[in-house]
Structure formats: C-alpha cells, structure tokens
C-alpha cells in the first residue's frame, strides 16, 4: 500500500472527502499494478483515471471554496495546478521509460504532496466555510 487514508484528513464536505479518498485509492491501485508488472494498457487506464479524478476534484473543490476571499482561493488554485501537473508528470515518466521507469517512491512523493495539500490547505479552507 502506497498511502493510507486517515480520518484526520476529513474536511466534512462529503463530495470533497469522497474525491480525496478516490485519489488515494487510485494511487494505491497504481502501486499494486507496479508491483505485479501490470500490462501497459491497464497502467495507462489507471493513470488516466487518476488524472481525470484529480482534475474533476479540483474543479469541484474550487467551486466549493469560491466564496472565500479571491487571494486565498487563488493560492489554493495554484497548489491545485501544481499537483495536477505532478499527476501528469508521473504518467509521462512511466510512458517515457516503460513500466520500470516509475517506482513506488514516485507514487509516495505524489501521495505526500496530495496529503500535504489536504492538511495545509483543504482543512483550513473547509474550517473557514463553517
């Protein structure tokens, strides 16, 4: 398992929390796929699902947090764009080097960035909405 979901990461916004859990599940799915040397088509499909989930989540989350001050929301959006770019970089690294080019450490770095964002930005913004 690459990353474990913990209840301390719950924002209290059901759709946001569901999205967060889904990204964690997809990262773990990629970890398993790497460990068993899944076919390229399966890896590509899981990467595409991760990219799609991250993009859709960020759109929903930004809409949810749109009522906050523009400056605060813009900083949040900048973090979203950086994480979305990292997601695409993971897939590009895998594509460029084949199945062995991506290891669980790269997935762990992504997972740490994802959880760090939840802990430092999402939980703060969710608390401001309450």
Rosetta blueprint (number, residue, H / E / L):
1 X L
2 X L
3 X L
4 X L
5 X L
6 X L
7 X H
8 X H
9 X H
10 X L
11 X L
12 X L
13 X L
14 X H
15 X H
16 X H
17 X H
18 X H
19 X H
20 X H
21 X H
22 X H
23 X H
24 X H
25 X H
26 X H
27 X H
28 X H
29 X H
30 X H
31 X H
32 X H
33 X H
34 X H
35 X H
36 X L
37 X L
38 X L
39 X L
40 X H
41 X H
42 X H
43 X H
44 X H
45 X H
46 X H
47 X H
48 X H
49 X H
50 X H
51 X H
52 X H
53 X H
54 X H
55 X H
56 X H
57 X H
58 X H
59 X H
60 X H
61 X H
62 X H
63 X H
64 X H
65 X L
66 X L
67 X L
68 X L
69 X L
70 X H
71 X H
72 X H
73 X H
74 X H
75 X H
76 X H
77 X H
78 X H
79 X H
80 X H
81 X H
82 X H
83 X H
84 X H
85 X H
86 X H
87 X H
88 X H
89 X H
90 X H
91 X H
92 X H
93 X H
94 X H
95 X H
96 X H
97 X H
98 X L
99 X H
100 X H
101 X H
102 X L
103 X L
104 X H
105 X H
106 X H
107 X H
108 X H
109 X H
110 X H
111 X H
112 X H
113 X H
114 X H
115 X H
116 X H
117 X H
118 X H
119 X H
120 X H
121 X H
122 X H
123 X H
124 X H
125 X H
126 X H
127 X H
128 X H
129 X H
130 X L
